[in-house]
Structure formats: structure tokens, C-alpha cells
Amino acid sequence: MAVMILIFGLGVPNGAFLSSNNLLAIVNQSALTAIIASGLTLVLVVGEMDLSIGYAASLAGILVTGFMANQGLPLPIAILATLLIGALIGTVNGLLVTKVGVNAVVATLGVGTVLIGLAYGYTAGSPIISVPTAFTNITLGRFLTIQNPIWIMIAILAVLWVILNRTPPGQRMQAVGANKNAAHLAGLRTDRAKITAFIIAGVCAATAGILLASLLGSGTVSAGDGYLLDSFAAVFLGAATLRDGDFHIIGTLVGVLVVNVGFNGLSLMGTPTFWQFVFKGGILVLAVALSTLARRYSKA
């Protein structure tokens, strides 16, 4: 990341990249990706995949705005209901993988496709724009001059770090991911650990979707779909750079910042949009390769 900051710092005219406003903007832009990627981190820790997170975020943004605009629910109730639906999505993913025995890639991709259908069915493809000012103020507001999404990101990542590293459920997740058979023989409830990870991922995806809808001022079909690849790139990049290929919350945050530094720098340099997609795909492939190599050499 330091190399990227140096390159963009020198390459962007008038020092715009290194300005305090731009650096704070990068962190703010990273907040939603970090939230959804932190949930994905726990799923990867237990040795599974979740390809539904982007679609879950999109549906969450539609539902929270729809609950207020169409069903007339108060803002707190709309948010709570949406988070519960995120947990339900995670539960379905977890049960399909652990109890039914469906491969995680197939299960979560299938669930994600269902979520796309539900999103279009609920909105008929049209954005939901009648949202209260209090809802948009969630992301536009500041505390101590720092945007609210950054504080929300810090709080969620801190909670998940504690869960993963300082609680019995987190230790069980790491044990299951390290060796499922050994964990099972040791009497650990491997299925419960995996379902818990999927539920947390669903809630994190719903949280990111709610914040995205607040930021956009509307619920839009497919608004959160792009977070899928960004999250995977960030998680694998963080795993490769900080801890022998293992997935962890701090590494995920670093990975998210690296990805968004790249996006921001390319944008300020006036790079054509297609290069941003090239960067996204390239960083994902590189991150997975580095994470795989780091894990292989750590076990050698």
C-alpha cells in the first residue's frame, strides 16, 4: 500500500491524492466494503465461501427503503427488519451447506440468484426514492468531523475482531477452519460454527446494503452487487500480507484500504474506467495467488 500511495502521490497533479480530505474520503469509501468483507472473513475462516453477499446487500438496500416508503414502517423498525432478513439469508446459506450438504459455492450462488429475483420482484426494476431525511443523514452525518460510516465500520470490525480472537465461538471457528475433522473429533460443533459465520456474514451484508441505500438516498436493484469481488480481493490480499495466508479482521481492513487506494488513485489520474475493472480483476487474482502461496509455505 505504501508503494501505491507513493506512486499516486507523485502521479496525481497538485498533490490532490495526499490531501487530508482525499485520504479521509478513501477511508470513508472503504467503510462499506470493510463491513461486508469482515463478514466474509468469518465464512472463509471456517473454510467456506459466500457468493451471495453482494446480492444480499442490494436486497437489503431495497427492503429498508421499501419498508419505509411502501409499508410505512418507522426507520428503526425498518432497519431492524432488514438486519433480521440478512440473518435469515445467512441462516439459509449455513443450513444448505451444513445440513443439506450442498457445496458452498453452489449454495450461495443459488441463494444470491434468488435474491436478485426477489429484488426485481419487489421493485419491478425501479428505484425506491421516497426516503426520510433521517435515513440519508445516517451516512451524511459526522461525529468529531469524521463521517458516520467510518465510526460504524470501526465498531463492527472491533466487535468481530473480539468475537474471532477473544471468545469461545471465535476459537471454534478458527479450529473448524484449520481442521474440520480434528475439531469434530474434539467434540466441537462444527456445523454450528459454520452457520454462525454465515449468519454474521448475512447481517454484515445487510448492514452495508442499508448504509449504501442511505448514501444513495434510494434503494436500487444491483447497487451492492459490485461489493462481492471487492470483498474477496480485500480478504485474500489481507490474508497474504499479514499472517501466512490466514484470514483475519485486521488483514481484511488493510486489504480493503489497498483496493480503495488503487481505485481512488486511478480515478484522480483520469484513467479510463476500463482500467479500474482491470485493476479489480488483477488484484483479485494476485491476492488469491499470494494467499495460497503464503499458506503453502507456512505449512512447509
C-alpha positions in Angstrom: 0.0 0.0 0.0 2.9 2.4 0.8 4.2 1.9 -2.8 0.7 2.7 -4.3 0.4 5.8 -2.1 3.9 6.9 -3.3 3.0 6.3 -7.0 -0.3 8.1 -6.8 1.1 10.8 -4.6 3.6 11.7 -7.2 1.4 11.0 -10.2 -1.7 12.9 -9.3 -1.4 16.7 -10.1 -1.3 19.4 -7.3 -0.9 16.8 -4.5 -4.6 16.1 -4.6 -4.2 12.5 -3.7 -2.3 13.2 -0.5 -4.6 15.9 0.7 -6.2 15.2 4.1 -9.7 15.5 2.5 -8.9 12.8 -0.1 -7.3 10.4 2.4 -10.3 10.7 4.7 -12.5 10.2 1.6 -10.6 6.9 0.9 -11.3 5.7 4.4 -15.0 6.7 4.1 -15.3 4.9 0.7 -13.7 1.8 2.3 -16.2 1.6 5.1 -19.0 -0.3 3.4 -16.6 -2.7 1.7 -14.8 -3.3 5.0 -18.2 -4.1 6.7 -19.3 -6.6 4.1 -15.7 -8.1 3.8 -15.4 -8.6 7.5 -18.5 -10.8 7.5 -17.0 -12.7 4.5 -13.8 -13.1 6.5 -15.5 -15.2 9.1 -17.0 -17.5 6.5 -13.6 -18.0 5.0 -12.1 -18.7 8.4 -14.4 -21.7 8.8 -13.3 -22.9 5.3 -16.4 -22.0 3.3 -17.4 -19.4 0.6 -20.3 -17.0 0.4 -21.1 -15.6 -3.1 -24.4 -14.1 -2.0 -23.1 -11.2 0.0 -23.3 -8.6 -2.8 -26.8 -9.6 -3.8 -27.8 -9.6 -0.1 -26.5 -6.1 0.2 -28.5 -5.0 -2.8 -31.7 -6.6 -1.5 -31.2 -5.0 1.9 -31.0 -1.6 0.4 -34.2 -2.2 -1.4 -36.0 -3.6 1.6 -35.1 -0.9 4.1 -36.2 1.8 1.8 -39.3 -0.1 0.7 -40.3 -0.8 4.3 -40.4 2.9 4.9 -41.8 4.1 1.6 -44.2 1.3 0.8 -45.1 -0.3 4.2 -44.8 2.9 6.2 -42.6 1.4 8.9 -40.6 3.7 11.2 -36.9 4.0 10.4 -35.6 1.9 13.4 -38.1 -0.9 12.7 -37.3 -0.9 9.0 -33.6 -1.2 9.8 -34.1 -4.0 12.4 -36.4 -5.9 10.0 -33.8 -5.7 7.2 -31.0 -6.9 9.5 -33.1 -9.9 10.6 -33.7 -10.7 6.9 -29.9 -10.5 6.4 -29.5 -13.0 9.3 -32.2 -15.2 7.7 -30.3 -15.2 4.4 -27.1 -16.3 6.3 -29.1 -19.0 8.1 -30.4 -20.4 4.8 -26.8 -20.4 3.4 -25.5 -22.1 6.5 -28.2 -24.8 6.6 -27.8 -25.6 2.9 -24.0 -26.1 3.4 -24.0 -27.9 6.7 -27.3 -29.9 6.9 -28.1 -30.5 3.3 -24.5 -30.9 2.2 -24.6 -28.5 -0.8 -21.3 -27.2 -1.9 -20.9 -23.6 -0.5 -20.1 -22.1 -3.9 -23.3 -23.6 -5.5 -25.5 -23.0 -2.4 -24.6 -19.3 -2.0 -24.6 -18.6 -5.7 -28.0 -20.1 -6.0 -29.3 -18.1 -3.0 -27.7 -15.0 -4.5 -29.6 -15.6 -7.7 -32.9 -16.0 -5.8 -32.1 -12.7 -4.1 -31.7 -11.0 -7.4 -35.1 -12.3 -8.4 -36.7 -11.1 -5.2 -35.2 -7.6 -5.6 -36.6 -7.3 -9.1 -39.9 -8.7 -8.0 -40.3 -6.2 -5.1 -39.3 -3.1 -7.2 -40.2 -4.1 -10.8 -36.7 -2.8 -11.6 -37.4 0.8 -10.4 -35.5 2.5 -7.6 -37.3 3.4 -4.4 -36.6 7.0 -3.7 -39.1 8.2 -1.1 -36.8 8.0 2.0 -36.8 10.3 5.0 -34.0 12.8 5.7 -33.2 11.0 8.9 -32.2 7.9 6.8 -29.8 9.8 4.5 -28.3 11.5 7.5 -27.0 8.2 8.7 -24.2 8.3 6.2 -24.0 12.0 5.6 -23.7 12.9 9.2 -20.4 13.3 11.1 -19.1 12.9 14.6 -15.9 14.7 15.7 -15.6 15.8 12.0 -15.4 12.1 10.8 -18.1 10.6 8.7 -20.5 8.2 10.4 -19.7 5.3 8.1 -16.2 5.3 9.4 -17.3 5.0 13.0 -19.8 2.3 12.1 -17.0 0.4 10.3 -14.7 0.7 13.3 -17.4 -0.5 15.7 -18.3 -3.6 13.6 -14.7 -4.6 12.9 -13.8 -4.2 16.6 -16.7 -6.4 17.6 -15.9 -9.1 15.0 -12.2 -9.0 16.0 -13.1 -9.6 19.6 -15.5 -12.4 18.6 -13.0 -14.1 16.4 -10.0 -13.8 18.7 -11.3 -13.5 22.3 -14.4 -15.6 22.6 -15.1 -19.4 22.5 -17.3 -19.2 19.4 -14.4 -17.5 17.5 -11.9 -20.0 18.7 -14.3 -22.8 17.5 -14.5 -21.1 14.1 -10.7 -21.0 13.8 -10.5 -24.6 14.9 -13.0 -25.7 12.3 -11.3 -23.8 9.6 -7.9 -25.3 10.5 -9.0 -28.9 10.6 -12.7 -29.8 10.5 -12.2 -33.5 11.2 -9.9 -32.8 14.2 -12.4 -30.2 15.5 -15.2 -32.7 15.2 -13.3 -35.4 17.0 -12.5 -32.9 19.7 -16.3 -32.6 20.3 -16.7 -29.2 18.7 -20.0 -28.5 16.9 -18.6 -27.7 13.5 -22.0 -27.1 11.9 -22.9 -24.5 14.5 -19.7 -22.7 13.9 -20.2 -22.5 10.2 -23.9 -21.5 10.5 -22.9 -18.7 12.9 -20.3 -17.5 10.4 -22.8 -17.4 7.6 -25.4 -15.5 9.8 -22.8 -12.9 10.7 -21.9 -12.5 7.0 -25.6 -12.0 6.2 -26.0 -9.4 8.8 -22.8 -7.6 7.7 -24.1 -7.6 4.1 -27.4 -6.2 5.2 -25.7 -3.5 7.2 -23.6 -2.5 4.2 -26.7 -2.5 2.0 -28.6 -0.3 4.4 -25.7 2.2 4.6 -25.4 2.1 0.8 -29.1 3.0 0.4 -28.7 5.8 2.9 -25.7 7.1 0.9 -27.5 6.9 -2.4 -30.8 8.2 -1.0 -32.6 5.3 -2.7 -32.9 1.6 -2.9 -31.6 0.4 -6.2 -31.5 -3.1 -7.7 -28.0 -4.4 -8.1 -26.5 -1.4 -6.2 -24.4 -3.6 -3.9 -23.5 -6.4 -6.4 -20.0 -5.0 -7.0 -19.0 -5.4 -3.4 -18.6 -9.2 -4.0 -15.4 -9.0 -5.9 -14.1 -6.1 -3.9 -14.6 -8.0 -0.7 -12.9 -11.2 -1.9 -9.9 -9.2 -3.2 -9.6 -7.4 0.1 -9.9 -10.5 2.3 -7.4 -12.6 0.3 -5.0 -9.6 -0.1 -5.1 -9.1 3.7 -4.5 -12.8 4.3 -1.5 -12.8 2.1 0.2 -9.7 3.5 -0.1 -10.0 7.3 -0.4 -13.6 8.5 0.8 -16.6 6.5 -2.3 -16.7 4.3 -4.7 -16.9 7.3 -7.9 -14.9 7.2 -8.3 -12.2 9.9 -10.1 -8.9 10.5 -7.1 -6.6 10.6 -5.8 -8.1 7.3 -9.2 -7.6 5.7 -9.1 -3.9 6.7 -5.7 -3.5 5.2 -6.8 -5.2 2.1 -9.9 -3.0 1.7 -7.7 0.1 2.1 -5.3 -1.1 -0.6 -8.1 -1.8 -3.0 -9.7 1.6 -2.5 -6.4 3.4 -2.6 -6.0 1.9 -6.1 -9.5 2.9 -7.2 -9.1 6.4 -5.9 -5.7 7.0 -7.4 -6.7 5.7 -10.8 -9.7 7.9 -10.8 -7.8 11.1 -9.8 -5.2 10.3 -12.6 -8.0 10.4 -15.1 -7.5 6.7 -16.0 -10.2 5.3 -18.3 -12.9 3.4 -16.5 -12.0 0.0 -18.0 -8.6 0.1 -16.3 -10.4 0.1 -12.9 -12.0 -3.2 -13.9 -8.6 -4.5 -15.0 -7.2 -3.4 -11.6 -10.1 -5.0 -9.7 -9.7 -8.4 -11.5 -5.9 -8.3 -11.4 -5.8 -7.5 -7.7 -8.2 -10.4 -7.0 -6.1 -12.9 -8.9 -2.9 -11.6 -7.3 -4.4 -11.7 -3.8 -5.7 -15.3 -4.1 -2.4 -16.4 -5.6 -0.3 -14.7 -2.8 -2.6 -16.0 -0.1 -2.4 -19.6 -1.4 1.4 -19.3 -1.6 1.7 -17.9 1.9 -0.5 -20.7 3.3 1.5 -23.3 1.4 4.9 -22.0 2.6 3.7 -21.6 6.2 2.9 -25.3 6.3 6.1 -26.4 4.7 
